[in-house]
Amino acid sequence: MSLDAAMKRTMKLQDRDTHVILRHWREAVPDDRLAHLIKDATRALLRALRMRLTEHSVSLGQWTFLRILWEFDGITQRELSVLAGVMEPTTFSAVTVMENLGYVTRKKMPNNKKMVYVFLTLKGRLLKRKLVPLAEEVNRIAVENINPKDITIMRRTLLTMIENLARDDARPNKRLRIPFTHELARRIQETNGNSRARARKRA
């Protein structure tokens, strides 16, 4: 299959998926939970952006780090991880790829040999001119046919939701937390082991 044919097939599948999502919301569960609606809207926004970034050989993950570095060039890998909301090994892998592509360089400062700082190259800085307009285009498309007053209300509502959830996350004596990957894997193994043991007893 040629690249052109593969791209057309991918676009058809994406169109089909979009129609399925719309039918789901408009017909099947018009009053489903707000979290599900936000998830589908986010997925559509990211898919539209990903298609545009791919034309410039930039992944969605790289876009996340580039956006941060365009504002805070020369920060540590640890700070980059915090701002991106990912674990440090993920940042290390992404920055390694970006360094190989010529978008960033990593340096250690004379006054602190332990910390690794990430700096944009000229190539990485110039990407801003190409990529930011693509994100702005996706945003324009997303809000077409929406009243500007409704957009203002939507922004205020989403910001309040983020604030509410951040307050919940930071409340004292909170028992809920996201487990580390190895801890989650151990829990799943224990659950599966217990399920198999119960099945053997019933047998």
C-alpha positions as CSV (number, residue, x, y, z in Angstrom):
1,M,0.0,0.0,0.0
2,S,1.4,3.4,-1.0
3,L,1.9,6.2,1.6
4,D,-0.9,8.2,0.0
5,A,-3.3,5.3,0.1
6,A,-2.4,4.6,3.7
7,M,-3.0,8.2,4.7
8,K,-6.4,8.2,3.0
9,R,-7.4,5.0,4.7
10,T,-6.3,6.4,8.1
11,M,-8.4,9.5,7.5
12,K,-11.4,7.4,6.6
13,L,-11.0,5.4,9.8
14,Q,-10.7,8.6,11.8
15,D,-13.8,10.1,10.2
16,R,-15.7,6.9,11.1
17,D,-14.5,7.1,14.7
18,T,-15.6,10.7,14.9
19,H,-19.1,9.8,13.6
20,V,-19.3,6.9,16.2
21,I,-18.4,9.3,19.0
22,L,-20.9,11.9,17.9
23,R,-23.7,9.3,17.6
24,H,-22.7,8.0,21.0
25,W,-23.1,11.4,22.6
26,R,-26.2,12.6,20.7
27,E,-28.2,9.4,20.7
28,A,-26.9,6.8,23.1
29,V,-25.9,8.7,26.2
30,P,-26.6,12.4,25.8
31,D,-26.4,12.8,29.6
32,D,-23.3,10.7,30.3
33,R,-20.7,11.9,32.8
34,L,-18.9,15.1,32.0
35,A,-15.5,13.4,32.3
36,H,-16.2,11.2,29.4
37,L,-17.2,14.2,27.2
38,I,-14.1,16.1,28.1
39,K,-12.0,13.0,27.3
40,D,-13.5,12.6,23.8
41,A,-13.1,16.3,23.1
42,T,-9.5,16.2,24.2
43,R,-8.8,13.1,22.1
44,A,-10.3,14.9,19.0
45,L,-8.2,18.0,19.7
46,L,-5.0,16.0,20.1
47,R,-5.7,13.9,17.0
48,A,-6.1,17.0,14.9
49,L,-2.9,18.5,16.3
50,R,-1.0,15.2,15.9
51,M,-1.9,15.0,12.2
52,R,-0.4,18.5,11.7
53,L,2.7,17.9,13.8
54,T,3.5,14.7,11.9
55,E,4.0,16.8,8.7
56,H,7.0,18.4,10.5
57,S,8.3,15.1,11.9
58,V,7.4,16.2,15.5
59,S,5.5,13.9,17.8
60,L,2.8,15.0,20.3
61,G,5.1,14.2,23.2
62,Q,7.9,16.3,21.7
63,W,5.4,19.1,21.2
64,T,4.7,19.1,25.0
65,F,8.4,19.5,25.9
66,L,9.1,22.0,23.1
67,R,6.2,24.2,24.4
68,I,7.7,24.3,27.8
69,L,11.3,25.0,26.6
70,W,10.1,27.8,24.4
71,E,9.0,29.5,27.6
72,F,11.7,28.2,30.0
73,D,14.8,27.4,28.0
74,G,17.7,26.1,30.1
75,I,15.8,24.3,32.9
76,T,16.8,21.0,34.4
77,Q,15.4,17.7,33.2
78,R,13.7,17.3,36.6
79,E,12.0,20.7,36.2
80,L,11.0,19.8,32.7
81,S,9.4,16.6,34.0
82,V,7.4,18.5,36.6
83,L,6.1,21.0,34.2
84,A,5.2,18.3,31.6
85,G,3.5,16.2,34.3
86,V,5.5,13.0,33.5
87,M,8.0,10.8,35.2
88,E,11.7,11.6,34.9
89,P,12.5,8.4,32.9
90,T,9.9,9.5,30.3
91,T,11.5,12.9,30.1
92,F,15.0,11.4,29.7
93,S,13.9,9.2,26.8
94,A,12.1,12.1,25.1
95,V,15.0,14.5,25.5
96,T,17.4,11.9,24.2
97,V,15.3,11.5,21.0
98,M,15.0,15.3,20.7
99,E,18.8,15.7,21.1
100,N,19.4,13.2,18.3
101,L,17.0,15.2,16.1
102,G,19.0,18.3,16.8
103,Y,16.2,20.1,18.7
104,V,17.9,20.4,22.1
105,T,21.3,19.9,23.9
106,R,22.0,18.8,27.4
107,K,24.6,20.5,29.6
108,K,26.0,20.3,33.1
109,M,26.9,23.5,34.8
110,P,30.3,24.1,36.5
111,N,28.6,25.0,39.8
112,N,26.4,21.8,39.8
113,K,27.6,18.7,38.1
114,K,24.7,16.6,39.2
115,M,21.9,18.5,37.5
116,V,21.4,18.2,33.7
117,Y,20.1,21.3,32.0
118,V,18.1,21.2,28.7
119,F,18.7,24.0,26.1
120,L,17.0,24.5,22.8
121,T,19.2,24.6,19.7
122,L,18.5,27.1,16.9
123,K,16.6,24.3,15.1
124,G,14.4,23.8,18.1
125,R,13.7,27.5,18.6
126,L,12.8,27.9,14.9
127,L,10.2,25.1,15.2
128,K,8.0,27.5,17.2
129,R,7.3,29.6,14.1
130,K,6.1,26.5,12.3
131,L,4.2,24.6,15.0
132,V,2.4,27.2,17.1
133,P,0.3,28.3,14.1
134,L,-0.8,24.7,13.7
135,A,-2.0,24.6,17.3
136,E,-3.8,27.9,16.8
137,E,-5.5,26.5,13.7
138,V,-6.8,23.5,15.6
139,N,-8.2,25.8,18.3
140,R,-9.9,27.9,15.7
141,I,-11.5,24.9,14.1
142,A,-12.6,23.5,17.4
143,V,-14.6,26.7,18.3
144,E,-16.2,27.3,14.9
145,N,-19.9,28.1,15.2
146,I,-19.6,28.7,18.9
147,N,-20.8,32.0,20.4
148,P,-17.8,33.9,21.8
149,K,-19.8,34.4,25.1
150,D,-20.1,30.6,25.3
151,I,-16.4,30.2,24.8
152,T,-15.7,32.6,27.6
153,I,-18.1,30.6,29.9
154,M,-16.5,27.3,28.8
155,R,-13.0,28.6,29.7
156,R,-14.1,29.9,33.0
157,T,-15.9,26.6,33.8
158,L,-13.0,24.4,32.8
159,L,-10.6,26.5,34.9
160,T,-12.9,26.2,37.9
161,M,-13.0,22.4,37.4
162,I,-9.2,22.2,37.3
163,E,-9.0,24.3,40.5
164,N,-11.6,22.1,42.2
165,L,-9.7,18.9,41.3
166,A,-6.4,20.5,42.3
167,R,-7.8,21.4,45.7
168,D,-9.1,17.9,46.1
169,D,-5.7,16.5,45.2
170,A,-3.9,18.7,47.7
171,R,-6.2,18.2,50.6
172,P,-4.5,17.1,53.8
173,N,-4.6,13.5,55.0
174,K,-5.6,12.4,51.5
175,R,-5.5,8.6,51.2
176,L,-5.9,8.4,47.5
177,R,-2.8,8.5,45.3
178,I,-1.5,7.3,42.0
179,P,0.7,4.1,42.5
180,F,4.1,3.7,40.9
181,T,4.1,1.5,37.8
182,H,5.9,-1.4,39.6
183,E,3.4,-1.2,42.5
184,L,0.4,-1.2,40.2
185,A,1.9,-4.3,38.3
186,R,2.3,-6.1,41.7
187,R,-1.3,-5.3,42.6
188,I,-2.6,-6.7,39.3
189,Q,-0.5,-9.9,39.7
190,E,-1.9,-10.4,43.2
191,T,-5.4,-9.8,42.0
192,N,-5.0,-12.3,39.1
193,G,-3.3,-14.8,41.4
194,N,-6.2,-14.6,43.9
195,S,-8.8,-14.9,41.1
196,R,-7.0,-18.1,39.8
197,A,-6.9,-19.5,43.3
198,R,-10.6,-19.0,43.8
199,A,-11.3,-20.5,40.4
200,R,-9.3,-23.7,41.3
201,K,-11.3,-23.9,44.6
202,R,-14.6,-23.8,42.8
203,A,-13.4,-26.4,40.4
